[in-house]
Amino acid sequence: MPASFSPSPDDLLRFLPETILIIGGTLMMLLDPFLSAKKPKMFGHISLVAFVAALFATVAANGVPGPAFSNLLIVDGFATYFRVLVISIGIFAVFCSYHYLDREKAETSEYHALLLFSVAGQGIMVASNDLIMIFIGLEISSIASYVLAGYLRHDRRNNEAALKYFLLGSFATGFLLYGIALVYGLSGSTKLNEIQKALAAPDASLVMAGVAAALMIVGLAFKVSGAPFQMWAPDVYQGAPAPVSAFLATAPKAAAFAIFLRIFMTGFQQIAASWEPIIWVMALASMCVGNFAALTQKNVKRMLGYSSIAHAGYILVALTSRSEIGTTAAMFYLAAYALMNIGAFAVVIHIGGKGEKYVRIDDLAGLAKKQPFTAAMLTIFLLSLIGVPLTGGFFGKFYIFRAAIESNLTWLTILGLLNSAVAAYYYLRLLVVMYMHEPSEASTVLEPLTPGLRTALVLPAIGTVLLGVVPNFVLGFARNAATFGK
């Protein structure tokens, strides 16, 4: 190998978080024959150690920012922000999984290895400065996620969720690849900084660049469950194991929005005017489809699935603004969204029982009388999802709509606020059921909270409140990161 391509110590440090996650996943597969029968919970402990080590490695890598591996990867504030976010979600997913896997008698190394590999792929995505690297990271994350969705092989709901996710995901990936190929034909490169220079040239074919951007938007819209490419989300979230649903609703979506922002705020900045109307319509459609469909749902997981579509719409509003403040708002909202969704799904895991028997909205009846602490935690998450002041959800929506107003997206802001009012109905319905109805069968047979689920409730709840009361720390980091290392 030529000396110019030899990785430097800085290159290795900048890629260290993903290296740790991949080594951790591989190690668990090697240890499976020795631990699976004797100490199955050790796999969860090993994955936690790997995630925490990757988190420290992310902080260390941020100390030496810059490009790595011939500019294929780049470590800047933006990459660090999303690395920390997806790794933190991975940690919460492990805490959510302890009790669930024990209850279903399904604790194996495979589950935790897939979690590590999926987050490693997301880390590659958010730190990529090259479309091919983005695609590689996306596929690493997606393939692991497809398998996770069907993890309980003997459960037909898991099988259906995995099959739908795989077929529709593969279809959407084709559009993304066609867009990447077209971009390469136009610019002669797949590196985002070189694409930006090529599109800024006087003789650049901006029409064909717009076509390429449209194809890539289709692929990315599927990953973020933006309408009209959202049809997979409710079915997959309902059918997959509850901890996997919590993970899929947050980490892959955060990573997909990260590359959405990086691609269209850097490489395709020259044609922003041509893709803005597409994102405008997609944002409105996502909010309307998600919120109005959620009104009629009786299954909590399916309701949260449609809710995630609506929240994707709010983030798309920020993307439509095409500004640094919009990017900052989207980054902040993704952090708040991850915390409140992980917490909400943790409650679903707790009340669901073996085989997820109790996941209907009516099964939450009387929860406040039987387990007031659990009901209080869910109340915090629901109020944040609504956007009540002093929660992360409120400030997230505030910054998003502020960015939209400053970009003269007045009608989109008005329609977004109206959609938020619609969403309040189905979230408040859960509060009414918990506090004003007599206890259901599910509430009466509930076991005490396990340490893992308690952690997955308390830490996200604290984070949700802190983002609403003192948002400046996260917001300031996001504001600096929104410059993409400029």
C-alpha positions as CSV (number, residue, x, y, z in Angstrom):
1,M,0.0,0.0,0.0
2,P,1.4,3.4,-0.9
3,A,2.6,5.5,2.0
4,S,0.1,8.3,1.2
5,F,-2.7,5.9,2.0
6,S,-1.3,4.6,5.3
7,P,-3.6,5.6,8.1
8,S,-2.1,8.0,10.6
9,P,-2.6,7.7,14.4
10,D,-5.1,10.5,14.1
11,D,-7.1,8.6,11.4
12,L,-7.3,5.6,13.7
13,L,-8.4,7.8,16.7
14,R,-11.1,9.4,14.6
15,F,-12.5,6.0,13.7
16,L,-12.0,4.5,17.1
17,P,-15.7,4.6,18.3
18,E,-16.8,2.4,15.4
19,T,-13.8,0.2,15.8
20,I,-14.7,-0.5,19.4
21,L,-18.3,-1.3,18.6
22,I,-17.4,-3.7,15.8
23,I,-14.8,-5.4,18.0
24,G,-17.4,-5.6,20.8
25,G,-20.0,-7.2,18.5
26,T,-17.5,-9.7,17.1
27,L,-16.2,-10.6,20.6
28,M,-19.7,-11.5,21.8
29,M,-20.2,-13.8,18.8
30,L,-17.0,-15.6,19.7
31,L,-18.0,-15.9,23.4
32,D,-21.5,-17.1,22.6
33,P,-20.6,-20.9,23.0
34,F,-19.1,-20.3,26.4
35,L,-21.6,-17.9,27.9
36,S,-25.0,-18.5,26.3
37,A,-26.1,-21.3,28.6
38,K,-24.3,-20.2,31.8
39,K,-24.5,-16.4,32.0
40,P,-26.7,-15.0,29.1
41,K,-27.0,-11.6,30.8
42,M,-23.2,-11.1,30.4
43,F,-23.9,-10.2,26.7
44,G,-25.8,-7.2,27.9
45,H,-23.0,-6.2,30.2
46,I,-20.4,-6.5,27.5
47,S,-22.5,-4.4,25.1
48,L,-22.9,-1.7,27.7
49,V,-19.1,-1.7,28.2
50,A,-18.6,-1.4,24.5
51,F,-21.1,1.4,24.2
52,V,-19.6,3.4,27.1
53,A,-16.1,2.9,25.7
54,A,-17.2,4.1,22.3
55,L,-18.8,7.1,24.0
56,F,-15.4,8.0,25.6
57,A,-13.7,7.4,22.3
58,T,-16.1,9.8,20.6
59,V,-15.1,12.5,23.1
60,A,-11.4,11.7,22.5
61,A,-11.8,11.8,18.7
62,N,-13.5,15.2,19.0
63,G,-10.2,16.5,20.4
64,V,-8.5,15.9,17.1
65,P,-11.1,17.1,14.5
66,G,-10.5,16.8,10.8
67,P,-10.7,14.5,7.8
68,A,-9.6,10.8,8.0
69,F,-8.8,8.1,5.5
70,S,-8.2,10.4,2.5
71,N,-11.2,12.6,3.4
72,L,-13.7,9.7,3.3
73,L,-14.6,10.5,6.9
74,I,-14.6,13.7,8.8
75,V,-14.7,14.3,12.6
76,D,-16.3,17.7,13.4
77,G,-18.9,18.9,15.9
78,F,-21.7,17.7,13.8
79,A,-20.4,14.1,13.6
80,T,-19.6,14.1,17.3
81,Y,-23.1,15.3,18.3
82,F,-24.8,12.5,16.4
83,R,-22.2,9.9,17.4
84,V,-23.0,10.7,21.1
85,L,-26.7,10.7,20.3
86,V,-26.8,7.2,18.6
87,I,-24.4,5.6,21.1
88,S,-26.5,7.0,24.0
89,I,-29.6,5.5,22.4
90,G,-27.8,2.2,22.1
91,I,-27.1,2.3,25.8
92,F,-30.8,2.9,26.6
93,A,-31.8,0.1,24.3
94,V,-29.6,-2.3,26.3
95,F,-31.3,-1.2,29.5
96,C,-34.7,-1.6,27.9
97,S,-33.7,-5.1,26.7
98,Y,-32.6,-6.8,29.9
99,H,-36.0,-7.5,31.3
100,Y,-37.7,-8.0,28.0
101,L,-35.2,-10.7,26.8
102,D,-35.3,-12.4,30.1
103,R,-39.1,-12.5,30.1
104,E,-39.1,-13.9,26.6
105,K,-36.3,-16.3,27.3
106,A,-34.4,-14.9,24.3
107,E,-31.2,-13.5,25.6
108,T,-28.4,-14.3,23.1
109,S,-25.2,-12.7,21.9
110,E,-26.8,-12.2,18.5
111,Y,-29.2,-9.5,19.8
112,H,-26.5,-7.4,21.4
113,A,-24.0,-7.9,18.5
114,L,-26.6,-6.7,16.1
115,L,-27.2,-3.6,18.3
116,L,-23.5,-2.8,18.3
117,F,-23.2,-3.3,14.5
118,S,-26.2,-1.2,13.8
119,V,-24.9,1.7,15.9
120,A,-21.4,1.3,14.3
121,G,-23.1,1.7,10.9
122,Q,-24.9,4.8,12.1
123,G,-21.6,6.2,13.4
124,I,-20.0,5.7,10.0
125,M,-23.0,7.5,8.4
126,V,-22.8,10.6,10.5
127,A,-19.1,10.9,10.1
128,S,-19.0,10.4,6.4
129,N,-17.8,13.0,3.9
130,D,-18.4,10.7,0.9
131,L,-21.6,9.3,-0.6
132,I,-20.2,5.8,-0.9
133,M,-19.2,5.8,2.8
134,I,-22.6,7.0,3.7
135,F,-24.1,4.2,1.7
136,I,-21.8,1.6,3.4
137,G,-22.7,2.9,6.8
138,L,-26.4,2.9,5.9
139,E,-26.3,-0.7,4.8
140,I,-24.4,-1.9,7.9
141,S,-27.0,-0.2,10.0
142,S,-30.0,-1.3,7.9
143,I,-29.0,-5.0,7.6
144,A,-28.5,-5.3,11.3
145,S,-31.9,-3.5,11.9
146,Y,-33.7,-5.8,9.5
147,V,-32.6,-8.8,11.5
148,L,-33.4,-7.2,14.8
149,A,-36.9,-6.5,13.7
150,G,-37.4,-10.3,13.2
151,Y,-35.3,-11.3,16.2
152,L,-38.0,-13.5,17.8
153,R,-38.0,-16.0,14.9
154,H,-41.1,-18.0,16.1
155,D,-43.3,-14.8,16.4
156,R,-45.2,-14.2,13.2
157,R,-45.5,-10.5,14.0
158,N,-41.7,-10.3,14.1
159,N,-41.4,-12.1,10.8
160,E,-43.9,-9.8,9.1
161,A,-42.2,-6.7,10.5
162,A,-38.7,-7.9,9.3
163,L,-40.0,-8.8,5.9
164,K,-41.8,-5.5,5.3
165,Y,-38.8,-3.5,6.6
166,F,-36.4,-5.5,4.4
167,L,-38.4,-5.3,1.1
168,L,-39.3,-1.6,1.4
169,G,-35.9,-0.7,2.7
170,S,-34.1,-2.4,-0.2
171,F,-36.5,-0.7,-2.7
172,A,-35.7,2.7,-1.2
173,T,-32.0,2.0,-1.2
174,G,-32.1,1.5,-5.0
175,F,-33.3,5.1,-5.4
176,L,-30.5,6.4,-3.2
177,L,-27.9,4.4,-5.3
178,Y,-29.3,5.8,-8.6
179,G,-29.0,9.3,-7.1
180,I,-25.4,8.7,-6.1
181,A,-24.5,7.3,-9.5
182,L,-26.0,10.3,-11.2
183,V,-24.1,12.7,-8.9
184,Y,-20.9,10.9,-9.7
185,G,-21.6,11.2,-13.4
186,L,-22.2,14.9,-13.0
187,S,-19.3,15.8,-10.7
188,G,-16.8,13.0,-11.2
189,S,-16.6,12.5,-7.4
190,T,-18.6,11.2,-4.5
191,K,-17.0,13.4,-1.9
192,L,-19.4,16.1,-0.6
193,N,-16.9,19.0,-0.7
194,E,-15.9,18.2,-4.3
195,I,-19.6,17.8,-5.3
196,Q,-20.3,21.3,-3.9
197,K,-17.4,22.8,-6.0
198,A,-18.6,21.0,-9.1
199,L,-22.2,22.2,-8.7
200,A,-20.9,25.8,-8.2
201,A,-19.1,25.8,-11.5
202,P,-20.7,28.0,-14.3
203,D,-21.2,25.0,-16.6
204,A,-22.8,22.7,-14.1
205,S,-26.0,20.9,-15.1
206,L,-28.3,22.0,-12.2
207,V,-31.3,20.3,-13.7
208,M,-29.7,16.9,-13.6
209,A,-28.4,17.7,-10.2
210,G,-32.0,18.3,-9.1
211,V,-33.0,14.9,-10.5
212,A,-30.2,13.3,-8.6
213,A,-31.2,15.1,-5.4
214,A,-34.9,14.0,-5.9
215,L,-33.8,10.3,-6.2
216,M,-31.7,10.6,-3.0
217,I,-34.5,12.3,-1.2
218,V,-36.7,9.3,-1.9
219,G,-34.1,6.9,-0.3
220,L,-33.6,9.1,2.7
221,A,-37.3,9.9,3.2
222,F,-37.8,6.1,3.7
223,K,-35.2,6.0,6.4
224,V,-36.7,8.9,8.3
225,S,-40.3,7.6,7.7
226,G,-41.3,10.8,5.9
227,A,-44.6,10.7,3.9
228,P,-45.3,9.4,1.3
229,F,-42.6,6.8,2.2
230,Q,-43.8,6.1,5.7
231,M,-46.0,3.1,5.2
232,W,-43.5,0.7,6.8
233,A,-43.2,2.5,10.1
234,P,-46.4,1.6,12.0
235,D,-46.3,-2.0,10.9
236,V,-42.6,-2.5,11.8
237,Y,-42.9,-0.7,15.2
238,Q,-46.0,-2.7,16.1
239,G,-44.6,-6.1,15.0
240,A,-41.0,-5.8,16.1
241,P,-39.9,-6.6,19.7
242,A,-40.7,-3.5,21.9
243,P,-37.0,-2.7,22.7
244,V,-36.2,-3.0,19.0
245,S,-39.1,-0.7,18.2
246,A,-37.7,1.8,20.7
247,F,-34.3,1.6,19.0
248,L,-35.6,1.8,15.4
249,A,-37.8,4.8,16.2
250,T,-34.8,6.8,17.4
251,A,-31.3,5.8,16.4
252,P,-31.6,5.0,12.7
253,K,-33.9,8.0,12.3
254,A,-31.4,10.3,14.0
255,A,-28.5,9.0,11.8
256,A,-30.6,9.3,8.6
257,F,-31.5,12.9,9.4
258,A,-27.9,13.6,10.1
259,I,-26.8,12.5,6.6
260,F,-29.9,14.3,5.2
261,L,-28.7,17.5,6.7
262,R,-25.0,17.0,5.8
263,I,-25.7,16.1,2.2
264,F,-28.2,18.9,1.4
265,M,-26.5,21.6,3.5
266,T,-23.1,21.0,2.0
267,G,-22.8,19.1,-1.3
268,F,-26.2,20.1,-2.7
269,Q,-26.4,23.7,-1.3
270,Q,-26.2,25.1,-4.8
271,I,-29.6,23.6,-5.7
272,A,-31.4,24.3,-2.5
273,A,-34.1,26.2,-4.2
274,S,-35.1,23.2,-6.3
275,W,-35.5,20.7,-3.5
276,E,-37.1,23.1,-1.0
277,P,-40.7,22.6,-2.4
278,I,-40.3,18.8,-2.2
279,I,-39.3,18.9,1.4
280,W,-42.1,21.5,2.1
281,V,-44.7,19.1,0.8
282,M,-43.1,16.1,2.5
283,A,-43.0,17.9,5.9
284,L,-46.7,18.8,5.7
285,A,-47.8,15.4,4.5
286,S,-45.8,13.7,7.3
287,M,-47.3,15.8,10.0
288,C,-50.9,15.3,8.7
289,V,-50.6,11.6,7.9
290,G,-48.9,10.8,11.2
291,N,-51.2,12.9,13.5
292,F,-54.5,12.1,11.9
293,A,-53.8,8.4,11.6
294,A,-52.6,8.3,15.3
295,L,-56.0,9.6,16.4
296,T,-57.8,6.3,15.6
297,Q,-55.2,3.8,16.9
298,K,-55.9,1.5,19.8
299,N,-52.4,-0.2,20.0
300,V,-49.8,2.0,21.8
301,K,-46.9,0.8,19.7
302,R,-48.8,1.5,16.5
303,M,-49.8,4.9,17.8
304,L,-46.2,5.7,18.6
305,G,-45.3,4.6,15.1
306,Y,-47.7,7.1,13.5
307,S,-46.5,9.7,16.1
308,S,-42.9,9.1,14.8
309,I,-44.0,10.0,11.3
310,A,-45.5,13.3,12.6
311,H,-42.3,14.1,14.4
312,A,-40.3,13.4,11.3
313,G,-42.5,16.0,9.7
314,Y,-41.6,18.6,12.3
315,I,-37.9,17.9,11.7
316,L,-38.4,18.2,8.0
317,V,-39.8,21.7,8.6
318,A,-36.4,22.6,10.0
319,L,-34.7,21.1,7.0
320,T,-37.0,23.1,4.7
321,S,-35.7,26.3,6.2
322,R,-32.2,25.7,4.7
323,S,-30.4,27.7,7.4
324,E,-28.0,27.1,10.2
325,I,-30.7,27.9,12.7
326,G,-32.9,25.3,11.1
327,T,-30.0,22.7,11.3
328,T,-29.5,23.6,14.9
329,A,-33.2,23.2,15.7
330,A,-33.3,19.8,13.9
331,M,-30.3,18.6,15.9
332,F,-31.8,19.7,19.2
333,Y,-35.2,18.2,18.4
334,L,-33.7,14.9,17.5
335,A,-32.1,14.7,21.0
336,A,-35.3,15.6,22.7
337,Y,-37.3,13.2,20.5
338,A,-34.9,10.3,21.2
339,L,-35.2,10.8,25.0
340,M,-39.0,11.0,25.1
341,N,-39.5,8.1,22.7
342,I,-37.1,5.8,24.5
343,G,-38.9,6.5,27.7
344,A,-42.4,6.0,26.2
345,F,-41.4,2.6,24.8
346,A,-39.8,1.6,28.1
347,V,-43.2,1.9,29.7
348,V,-44.7,-0.2,26.9
349,I,-42.1,-2.8,27.5
350,H,-43.0,-2.8,31.2
351,I,-46.7,-3.1,30.9
352,G,-46.7,-5.4,27.8
353,G,-46.1,-8.7,29.7
354,K,-44.8,-11.9,28.1
355,G,-45.6,-12.0,24.4
356,E,-46.5,-8.3,24.5
357,K,-50.1,-9.3,25.5
358,Y,-51.0,-5.9,27.0
359,V,-50.0,-3.2,24.5
360,R,-53.5,-1.6,23.9
361,I,-54.3,1.9,25.1
362,D,-56.9,0.4,27.4
363,D,-54.2,-1.7,29.1
364,L,-52.8,1.6,30.6
365,A,-56.1,2.1,32.5
366,G,-55.5,2.8,36.2
367,L,-51.7,2.7,35.9
368,A,-51.5,5.8,38.1
369,K,-53.2,3.9,41.0
370,K,-51.1,0.8,40.7
371,Q,-47.7,2.2,39.8
372,P,-47.8,6.0,40.2
373,F,-44.0,6.3,39.5
374,T,-44.3,4.6,36.1
375,A,-47.4,6.8,35.3
376,A,-45.5,9.9,36.3
377,M,-42.6,9.1,34.0
378,L,-44.9,8.4,31.1
379,T,-46.6,11.7,31.8
380,I,-43.4,13.6,31.4
381,F,-42.7,11.9,28.1
382,L,-46.3,12.5,26.8
383,L,-46.2,16.2,27.8
384,S,-42.9,16.5,26.0
385,L,-44.3,14.8,22.9
386,I,-47.2,17.3,23.0
387,G,-44.8,20.2,23.4
388,V,-45.7,21.5,26.8
389,P,-43.4,24.2,28.2
390,L,-40.5,23.1,30.5
391,T,-39.9,20.0,28.4
392,G,-37.5,19.3,25.7
393,G,-40.3,18.8,23.2
394,F,-41.5,22.4,23.7
395,F,-38.1,24.0,23.1
396,G,-37.5,21.7,20.1
397,K,-40.7,22.7,18.4
398,F,-40.2,26.4,19.4
399,Y,-36.8,26.5,17.7
400,I,-38.1,24.6,14.6
401,F,-41.0,26.9,14.0
402,R,-38.8,29.9,14.8
403,A,-36.4,28.8,12.1
404,A,-39.3,28.3,9.7
405,I,-40.6,31.8,10.4
406,E,-37.2,33.4,9.8
407,S,-37.1,31.6,6.5
408,N,-40.5,33.0,5.5
409,L,-42.2,29.6,5.8
410,T,-45.3,31.2,7.4
411,W,-47.9,28.8,6.1
412,L,-45.9,25.7,6.9
413,T,-45.4,27.1,10.4
414,I,-49.2,27.7,10.9
415,L,-50.0,24.2,9.6
416,G,-47.3,22.7,11.8
417,L,-48.8,24.4,14.9
418,L,-52.3,23.2,14.0
419,N,-50.9,19.7,13.7
420,S,-49.4,20.0,17.1
421,A,-52.9,20.8,18.5
422,V,-54.2,17.6,16.8
423,A,-51.5,15.6,18.3
424,A,-52.3,16.8,21.8
425,Y,-55.6,14.9,21.6
426,Y,-54.2,11.4,21.3
427,Y,-51.4,12.0,23.8
428,L,-53.8,13.4,26.4
429,R,-56.1,10.4,25.8
430,L,-53.3,8.2,27.4
431,L,-53.2,10.5,30.4
432,V,-57.0,10.3,30.8
433,V,-56.8,6.5,30.7
434,M,-54.0,6.3,33.2
435,Y,-55.4,8.7,35.7
436,M,-59.2,8.6,35.4
437,H,-60.0,5.0,34.5
438,E,-60.3,2.0,36.8
439,P,-57.3,-0.4,36.7
440,S,-57.2,-2.8,33.9
441,E,-56.1,-6.4,34.0
442,A,-52.6,-5.3,32.8
443,S,-52.3,-2.8,35.6
444,T,-53.3,-5.3,38.3
445,V,-50.7,-8.0,37.3
446,L,-47.8,-5.6,36.8
447,E,-44.5,-6.6,38.3
448,P,-42.2,-4.1,40.0
449,L,-39.9,-2.1,37.8
450,T,-36.6,-3.8,37.1
451,P,-33.3,-1.8,37.6
452,G,-32.8,-1.8,33.8
453,L,-36.2,-0.4,33.0
454,R,-36.1,2.1,35.9
455,T,-32.8,3.4,34.4
456,A,-34.4,3.6,31.0
457,L,-37.2,5.7,32.5
458,V,-35.4,7.9,34.9
459,L,-32.4,9.1,32.8
460,P,-34.5,10.0,29.7
461,A,-37.0,11.7,32.0
462,I,-34.3,13.8,33.6
463,G,-32.8,14.6,30.2
464,T,-36.3,15.6,28.9
465,V,-36.8,18.0,31.7
466,L,-33.2,19.4,31.5
467,L,-33.6,20.1,27.8
468,G,-36.8,22.0,28.6
469,V,-35.4,24.0,31.6
470,V,-31.7,24.5,30.7
471,P,-31.4,23.8,26.9
472,N,-28.4,26.1,26.3
473,F,-25.7,23.4,26.8
474,V,-27.1,21.1,24.1
475,L,-28.3,24.0,22.0
476,G,-25.0,25.7,22.1
477,F,-23.1,22.6,21.0
478,A,-25.7,22.0,18.2
479,R,-25.3,25.6,17.1
480,N,-21.5,25.3,16.8
481,A,-21.9,21.9,15.1
482,A,-24.4,23.2,12.5
483,T,-21.5,25.0,10.7
484,F,-20.2,21.5,9.5
485,G,-16.7,22.3,10.6
486,K,-16.4,25.6,8.6
